[in-house]
Amino acid sequence: MSSPQGLDETVPDHNTGTISSDVAIIGYDDIDAASWPTYNLTTIKRPLDTLINESVKTIENLINDPSTIYNKIIPVELIYRNSLSIKQE
């Protein structure tokens, strides 16, 4: 989830800040609200600077050679919080 509005709709227990063991919720972009005690949402953090730089390189490569095939895997980071009922290893 990349917007704070979605947090209120998906995190059911505002009193404890925890999720039922039957549900696992993971957001994206590690927005500030995800770390608030009320939500404590596990998120996937993407390296935005790297994504931007690689996007620009891809566009430049395609301009210079439209037949270029460009594939880049950019690692992400799991920010583990309480919205998963599984234990962190």
N, C-alpha and C positions, 0 to 999 in steps of 0.2 A: 504494500500500500504506500502510496507516495503523497497522500494528503491527510492532514489531521482530521478532516471531517469523517473519513472512513474509520478512524479509530473508535469513535463512539458507537458505530454500528457493528463492529466485529468483536470488541473485547467485552464479554458479557458481565463480568463481576467487578464493578468499580470499587467495591468495598475492600476486597482482598488483593486486587491487582493480579489475580491468577486466572488460569484457564482450566476448564474441566479436563480431566485426563482423556476424555473422548474426542477432544478437539485440539488441533495444532494450528497456530496461525503464524505466518512469517510474512513480514513486510519487505519492501524494497527501499533503498536509498537512505536508510538510517536517519530519517528526519528527527529533529530535536524531540518532538513529542513522543517518539517511540521509547525514549529512555525515561520519560516521566514515571514516577512510581505508580501512578494510577494505571498505566498501560503496560510498562515493562515489556515491550514487544520485541521479539526476536526479529532481526532484519538481515537482509543481504546488503552489504555495503559495496557499491561499485566505485572504482577509482575514476571519478568524473574527469579529472585532468587528462588521464591516459586515454579515456574514451574520446575526448575532444581532439587530442593530438592525433590519434590513430584515424579518426574520421577525416581530419584535414589531409593527412598523408594519403588516404584512400582517394579522396577527391582529386588531389594533385596527380596521383598516379593514373587515374582514369582520364583526366584531361590530357596528360602526356601520351598515354597509350590506352585507348578505349577497350582494347582486347585483353587488358591486364586482368588476371584473376587474383583477387586479394583476399586472404583469409587470415585473421588474427584472433587468437584466443586471449582474452584478457581475464586474468584471475579476479575473483571476487572474494570477499571476506564475510563469514558468518558471524554476526554479532549476537551471541546467545544470551537471551534473557528469559523471563518466566512464561512466555506464551507457548512454550513447548513442554509437554509433560515428560518427554524423554530426558534422561540425564546426560549432561555434557561429558564427553570423554576427554 
